[in-house]
Amino acid sequence: MKSSKLVDIFKSGNIVIPLYLYKCIDKFNLELGDFIFLMYLYNLGNKFLFNPNKFAEELGLKLLDVMNKISSLTEKGFIRVEVLKNEKNLMEEVVILDDFYNKLSLITIDDINSNSSKDSNIFEIIEKEFGRTLSPIEYEIIKAWLDNNISEELIREAIKEATFNGVSNLRYIDKILYEWGKLGLKSVSDVEENRKKRNSLKDKENDIDLDIVEWNWFDEE
């Protein structure tokens, strides 16, 4: 094969899949092949000519496979194939991705509402504990905890720890979470287990042999 032919193959184009859409595969409930085909259509724009032969050629698929994928995506409400008049007043078949964008919007809204509900919950807990409204900097600190996958359960436990020590300070709570992170404590059960071990060590340190303490060295013969 000539090198120029190889270059032509490499220049044949690519399918761009935004990371957010890739993360939505499970929510789309699509087979991987159908998802990749949908992403191919997504790269063509919101509305374009229905040309299954071109789709098959560019993707290296059989025409029957392309038609099956189009049928599957249509039945699942991701795309529509409609006959519309073009600029020359001629009828033509076009693929429309409006339904796909509507589904994507609903998924995005659900994600935002879910995260907002989760975030506001922990924010409200801390504000109630402090008895005041949090500052913008404090909001950013809490958001950083959540972004670093620190669970709300562990944050609540750190709040309890700070309260037990008589401190209502976000920096103090942040320090607690930081120290737990260094120790590899990722859950409340990890924290409780670590406390048991520490208490056990303290008990051993305090368990001193009284016979040694009360020994009267001056009476030794």
PyMOL commands that set and color helices and strands:
alter all, ss='L'
color gray80, all
select helices_A, chain A and resi 3-10+19-23+25-28+32-44+52-59+63-75+98-130+136-147+152-164+170-182+188-206+210-213+217-219
alter helices_A, ss='H'
color red, helices_A
select strands_A, chain A and resi 47-49+80-85+91-96
alter strands_A, ss='S'
color yellow, strands_A
deselect
rebuild
show_as cartoon
